[in-house]
Amino acid sequence: MYLIFRCDCGRALYAKEGVVRRKCVCGKTLKVKERRIFKKVENVMDASYTIQQMQEENYGKTGFSTADSIKFHRRF
C-alpha cells in the first residue's frame, strides 16, 4: 500500500505504508504520519500515475518537450 500526500511546497509525493520520513526534492524532510493523506493505492505504478495527475492539476502539463517544439525569443 502506498500513501499519497503533499509537501508544504505543493509537490505531490508518495511513500510506502510504514515509512516514517520522506524527503521532498525541495529539501524538506517530512514525517509521513503528520501529513494529510489524499489517497491510498495498491502498487507503485498507481502511485506514480496519481502523482502525475495531481501535479498536472497544479502546474499544467508535465513531461519533456523536444527542442523543435519550444519557441525561443532572442533578446539583444
C-alpha positions, 0 to 999 in steps of 0.5 A: 500500500502506498500513501499519497500526500503533499509537501508544504511546497505543493509537490505531490509525493508518495511513500510506502505504508510504514515509512516514517520520513520522506524527503521532498526534492525541495529539501524538506524532510517530512514525517509521513504520519503528520501529513494529510493523506489524499489517497491510498493505492495498491502498487507503485505504478498507481502511485506514480500515475496519481502523482502525475495527475495531481501535479498536472492539476497544479502546474499544467502539463508535465513531461519533456518537450523536444527542442523543435517544439519550444519557441525561443525569443532572442533578446539583444 
